[in-house]
Amino acid sequence: MKSFYHAYQCYENRAARGEFDRLPAPNTPRKTLSNFLEVQLGNFLINAGLKLKRRTAAGKSMAWSPLTGSKQ
C-alpha cells in the first residue's frame, strides 16, 4: 500500500507543477516509403520464422541463413 500511496503522491506533485497540462506533440505523417519498407521487413521476418519452424519440425539443422535461404 505504501508504494501506491507514494505513486499517488508523485502524481499529485507532478499535476501541481502542471506537467500534464502540456499539449501532446503534433503527429507527423510518415512517408509511404518507410511504411512500405516496414511491411516488407515484417513479411521477410515472418517467412524466415516459418521456414525455421518447418525445418525444426522436420528435424533438420537450424544452421540456416535467412538471407540466402540455404544452409551455411
C-alpha positions as CSV (number, residue, x, y, z in Angstrom):
1,M,0.0,0.0,0.0
2,K,2.9,2.3,0.6
3,S,4.0,2.1,-3.0
4,F,0.5,3.0,-4.3
5,Y,0.4,5.9,-1.9
6,H,3.9,7.1,-3.0
7,A,2.9,6.8,-6.6
8,Y,-0.2,8.8,-6.0
9,Q,1.8,11.5,-4.2
10,C,4.2,11.7,-7.1
11,Y,1.3,12.1,-9.5
12,E,-0.2,14.8,-7.3
13,N,3.2,16.7,-7.2
14,R,3.5,16.4,-11.0
15,A,0.0,17.6,-11.5
16,A,0.6,20.6,-9.2
17,R,3.6,21.6,-11.2
18,G,1.5,21.4,-14.4
19,E,3.4,18.6,-16.1
20,F,0.1,17.2,-17.5
21,D,-1.2,20.5,-18.9
22,R,1.0,20.4,-22.0
23,L,-0.5,19.7,-25.3
24,P,0.7,16.5,-27.0
25,A,3.2,16.7,-29.8
26,P,1.6,17.0,-33.2
27,N,1.6,13.8,-35.3
28,T,3.9,14.0,-38.2
29,P,2.8,11.9,-41.2
30,R,5.2,9.1,-42.1
31,K,6.5,8.7,-45.5
32,T,5.0,5.9,-47.6
33,L,8.4,4.5,-48.4
34,S,9.2,3.8,-44.8
35,N,5.7,2.2,-44.4
36,F,6.4,0.1,-47.4
37,L,9.8,-1.0,-46.1
38,E,8.4,-1.9,-42.7
39,V,5.8,-4.1,-44.3
40,Q,8.5,-5.8,-46.4
41,L,10.7,-6.3,-43.4
42,G,7.8,-7.8,-41.4
43,N,6.9,-10.2,-44.3
44,F,10.6,-11.2,-44.5
45,L,10.8,-11.9,-40.8
46,I,7.5,-13.9,-40.8
47,N,8.6,-16.0,-43.8
48,A,12.1,-16.6,-42.2
49,G,10.4,-17.7,-39.0
50,L,8.0,-20.0,-40.7
51,K,10.9,-21.7,-42.7
52,L,12.8,-22.1,-39.4
53,K,9.8,-23.6,-37.7
54,R,9.2,-26.1,-40.6
55,R,12.9,-27.1,-40.5
56,T,12.8,-27.6,-36.8
57,A,9.6,-29.7,-37.0
58,A,11.2,-31.8,-39.7
59,G,14.3,-32.4,-37.5
60,K,16.7,-30.6,-39.8
61,S,19.5,-28.5,-38.7
62,M,18.9,-24.9,-37.5
63,A,22.0,-23.7,-39.4
64,W,20.1,-21.8,-41.9
65,S,20.8,-18.3,-43.4
66,P,17.7,-16.2,-43.8
67,L,19.5,-14.0,-46.3
68,T,20.4,-16.8,-48.7
69,G,17.7,-19.4,-47.8
70,S,20.3,-22.1,-47.7
71,K,22.4,-23.9,-45.1
72,Q,25.7,-22.3,-44.3
